[in-house]
């Protein structure tokens, strides 16, 4: 297990370095001209870091949510947090809001995510605690409502605005900038650490509330803390670069195939593999048809899904 | 069933009897594209326009015309209820199915096929012929051709065999995420016409999401940013992008220009848009 974890850490950093030097043009680390240095430091490096952070946030929060809600289909987007963020960002884009300059849209997305997370939390709250089923249903209901509102706004707005909003919603890493990294990093670290400290509680929660209780955990309290962690992670990832599918849902499952479902391993491993996968996807999306770029979300699903399906056939899932 | 058939025949009959023959000036025109609305007004047909899309905002009178929906999703009912003699559409933006639907209901349609700069004069002539305003269309087309000649000629010194080296340029339609004007667009035609070399002209799509590091590598000497609908905030929105492009010649030498949306629509204002860029770049 230690070796596998070490391999994952090594893979993560290897991918980071590769993503830095590969791209529409390969930059050799030994012969760097001023233009390449500029590209390396102010364009690629922040982009690679943002991709890694987003992927980490999605992987970790997916791992937490699936355990916490005891549902293999849960992902960071199922709680409606991302639809809330998208709705708020799209309103900003279509309304032409610029009060915070380049930060306007990420900040709006973050606020939208936090507000939506709180609403879902309140809806899922009953008799002094959060209930998995209530959370799930509240999230699904809210995300339908927000998606419908989003569609409504988009169908009555101009074609130009729609294009901008769609690009944003489908995930866009091209505007990644050093200025976004400090807050992204702090929220992702805070969320991952918070989730990591509750890994044992997560293991207990998977077995059911009574069992967790008998192990000395207070299910409602643990679930609440985990929910806050997931909210922070999802909000940070959506405001960093919009919505990227696949990672939050399927990376934790891939990790479970190889390393089991102990939260203490699952959460950090899902984070690292999620980060690495998004870096690779972004590398492909900016390199295949230069000077054009593709949305990275398409690539994550294109390379991830076949591999996941292959694993599903090969491995014994859920002991069946 | 019989009643339905009778009803359908009646509709078809009515619409046929009210439809105009080619060359006759129609009295009730619906325009399904903003640039077509502008062209129709320029041809002096403004009074006969009975319906426009919700994006038709120029000239000011167009805003007061009844709306029939968007460009890609006009309302069939709204169009029919306005009893048009002809519905003017464009190949660039209106769904073909909608046109087929209208024709199957016996409503006259005219599809404007010009989408490039030099296709416009002939497009206008054809439109004029169909709508019975040949002379005005001919005048418009001639003026447009003359203006193209004028703008294009200014860049080529007469008598020299070798054209002057073209400045590399990039037209940014939207800064964040970065969308550039690529091949097949009126903007690309315009840049070429005034002697600029569009670095995005070899992309695969008309409006590519352009790679920022490729901009740095290709080092454009002129960057033009379209204001689009955002007339005020675009400088703020572009600030982040320009900061990241600080090493590019255009930014270093302060050759970044903001332009109006005149170029976005192929119509009477296009020339003004080309002249605007030409003026800014020459200075």
Interface residues (C-beta under 8 A of the other chain):
Chain A: X23 X24 X25 X34 X35 X38 X39 X42 X43 X44 X96 X98 X101 X102 X105 X155 X158 X159 X160 X161 X163 X164 X167 X168 X172 X174 X175 X177 X179 X286 X289 X290 X291 X292 X293 X294
Chain B: X55 X70 X71 X72 X73 X93 X174 X176 X177 X178 X179 X199 X200 X203 X204 X205 X207 X208 X209 X210 X211 X212 X213 X214 X215 X216 X217 X218 X219 X228 X229 X230 X233 X236 X237 X239 X240 X241 X244 X247
